[in-house]
Amino acid sequence: MSASVHDCVGALLVRDGRILLGRRSEDCDWLAGAWDVFGGHVEPGESGPGALHRELREELGIGPLSTRYLARIDGSAPEPWRLRLYLITRWRGEPVNRAEHAEIRWCALDEAQQRLRDAHPRFPELLSGALDSVRKLEHP
């Protein structure tokens, strides 16, 4: 991977048919004020899952117990990036806003799709697919 592409991980935390999103603080270096999934940049020598666990501990104070890879999406703004997205349905602790977010909110599917639509055109489809897979696991 080129050093000029930001390697990122993100989590779709799902509980009771809702997805947890955060609105980034206005003073963030990356995507200030935007709604986003939780996660961040992968540090040198860190694995994707390792980065995800670190970011969720730092941002929300939780430890994932159930992690499933969903997809990779790519973008070019504000700089080139790649995001590996994971579905998280079980975790240790209760999510609390600990860093870099002005607010966090549990969103129904339509609200989450609306909030993330501008971030990447695949987000609405990925959010819908994630909730569908959770429903199938809960009600086989």
Backbone hydrogen bonds, N-H to C=O, Kabsch-Sander energy under -0.5 kcal/mol:
donor,donor_aa,acceptor,acceptor_aa,energy
5,V,2,S,-1.6
6,H,4,S,-0.5
6,H,80,P,-2.7
8,C,6,H,-0.6
8,C,82,R,-3.1
9,V,40,G,-2.6
10,G,84,R,-2.4
11,A,38,F,-2.8
12,L,86,Y,-3.1
13,L,11,A,-0.9
13,L,20,L,-0.5
14,V,12,L,-0.6
14,V,88,I,-2.4
15,R,18,R,-2.2
18,R,15,R,-1.8
19,I,107,C,-2.7
20,L,13,L,-2.2
21,L,19,I,-0.6
21,L,105,R,-2.6
22,G,36,D,-2.5
23,R,103,E,-2.8
24,R,22,G,-0.7
24,R,34,A,-2.9
25,S,100,E,-2.5
28,C,25,S,-1.5
33,G,25,S,-0.9
34,A,31,L,-1.9
36,D,22,G,-2.4
38,F,11,A,-1.0
40,G,9,V,-1.7
42,V,7,D,-3.1
43,E,41,H,-0.5
46,E,43,E,-2.2
51,A,47,S,-2.7
52,L,48,G,-2.5
53,H,49,P,-2.5
54,R,50,G,-2.2
55,E,51,A,-3.0
56,L,52,L,-2.6
57,R,53,H,-1.9
58,E,54,R,-2.6
59,E,55,E,-3.2
60,L,56,L,-2.0
61,G,56,L,-0.9
61,G,57,R,-0.9
62,I,56,L,-1.4
63,G,92,R,-1.9
65,L,90,R,-2.8
66,S,90,R,-1.7
68,R,87,L,-2.1
70,L,85,L,-3.1
71,A,85,L,-1.2
73,I,83,L,-2.4
75,G,81,W,-2.3
81,W,75,G,-2.5
82,R,6,H,-2.7
83,L,73,I,-3.1
84,R,8,C,-2.4
84,R,82,R,-0.5
85,L,71,A,-3.2
85,L,83,L,-0.6
86,Y,10,G,-2.6
87,L,68,R,-3.4
88,I,12,L,-2.5
88,I,86,Y,-0.5
89,T,66,S,-0.9
90,R,66,S,-0.6
92,R,63,G,-3.0
96,V,60,L,-1.9
98,R,59,E,-2.8
98,R,96,V,-0.9
99,A,59,E,-0.8
102,A,23,R,-3.1
103,E,23,R,-1.2
105,R,21,L,-2.8
107,C,19,I,-3.0
107,C,105,R,-0.6
112,A,108,A,-2.6
113,Q,109,L,-2.9
114,Q,110,D,-2.0
115,R,111,E,-2.5
116,L,112,A,-2.0
117,R,113,Q,-1.4
119,A,116,L,-0.9
120,H,116,L,-1.3
123,F,120,H,-1.5
126,L,122,R,-2.6
127,L,123,F,-2.9
128,S,124,P,-2.1
129,G,125,E,-2.5
130,A,126,L,-2.3
131,L,127,L,-2.2
132,D,128,S,-2.3
133,S,129,G,-2.3
134,V,130,A,-1.9
135,R,131,L,-2.4
136,K,132,D,-2.1
137,L,133,S,-1.7
138,E,134,V,-2.2
139,H,135,R,-2.4
